[in-house]
């Protein structure tokens, strides 16, 4: 059986490699369309930074849920599951958010943070799958592959 990672995320590939899976990468396209009237400069800035600060501000001092879906196709059958983890963020001062965004780490992350990186200092509690929050719940992948 060939495992296909339908994502270009280096973190997802790293998680699969670390868990001992052999796989090929065949990413799907994600819509990063320019908003009406948005300049190229504003577009890339929004994608890389501005949304990160707003998102981190919304996460500050709150619990949020990370949903990560996995589908395994084998011939004509498809098995799937959704992993849900609860992440509790500490309250972040505006200076904390600005410094974290300036680090560049949030730029290519869903949710604008990397639990496996500098953002770990703001995570007070995790209920669920660490690898699911990083981007791929490895235990779910394993269960789906052996079922």
Secondary structure as UniProt FT lines:
FT   STRAND          4..5
FT   HELIX           10..18
FT   TURN            19..20
FT   STRAND          24..25
FT   TURN            36..37
FT   HELIX           40..45
FT   HELIX           46..50
FT   HELIX           51..59
FT   TURN            60..61
FT   STRAND          63..74
FT   TURN            75..76
FT   STRAND          77..89
FT   HELIX           94..102
FT   TURN            103..104
FT   HELIX           105..108
FT   HELIX           110..112
FT   TURN            115..117
FT   HELIX           118..122
FT   STRAND          123..127
FT   HELIX           130..134
FT   HELIX           138..146
//
